[in-house]
Amino acid sequence: MANERLYGGESSAFITALVALQRAQGVPLDQAYQFAEATYRETTSRKGRNSFGNDELLEFLRLFEQR
């Protein structure tokens, strides 16, 4: 547990929402979580934050319609 990642409330909500979107499309939980965590890390690494503007968030969410 010493190496376990700790997520704050906003990060946890972000990852949980991504998991929920994937689960709604029938993706198994473990696979959905791995995808969500990788997406979170990629997004925060690329942007330097996990905040989105309104248009930016809608564009991001539309990516899930294409999957």
N, C-alpha and C positions, 0 to 999 in steps of 0.2 A: 504494500500500500504506500510505501514511501515514494515510489515513482509514479503514483497515480496522479493524473491530471485533475485539477480542481477548477470547476467552472463557476463563475458568478451567476446571478439571476438572469441577466440579459443573455449571456452566452448559453445558459441552459435552456432558456426559452427558445432561442434561435435553433439550437440543435433539435429540441423536442418538436418544433414546428416542421423542420425538415424531415424528421422521422415520420411524423403524422402524414405529411404529403405523400411520402413513399409508401407507407402502409396502406393508405387509401387506394393506391394503385396495385395492391396485392404483393408488395415486396416483403419478404421475410424480415422479421425484426432485426436480427443480427446484421444482415446485409444493409438494411435501411440505416442502422446506426453507424456502420462503417462509412457509408456514403455521406451521411450528415456530418460526421466529425471531420472527414476529409474535406468536404465542401466548406465547413466552418474555418478550418485551418488555412485552406487556399484563399478564401475570401479575406480573412483578416491579414494574411501575409501580403496579399496583393494590394489591399486598400489601406492597411495599417490600422484598421478599425472594423467594427462590425455594425456600424451605423449606416443607414440608407436614407437617401432622400425619397420622397414619394414616388417619383417617376422611376428612379433607380430600383426601388423595391418591386414595383410592378413588373419591370423588365426582368428582374431576377426571378420572380415567381413564374413568369411565362415560360421560363426554361423547363419547368416541370410539366407543362402541357405538351412539350415536344418529346418527352421521354417515352 
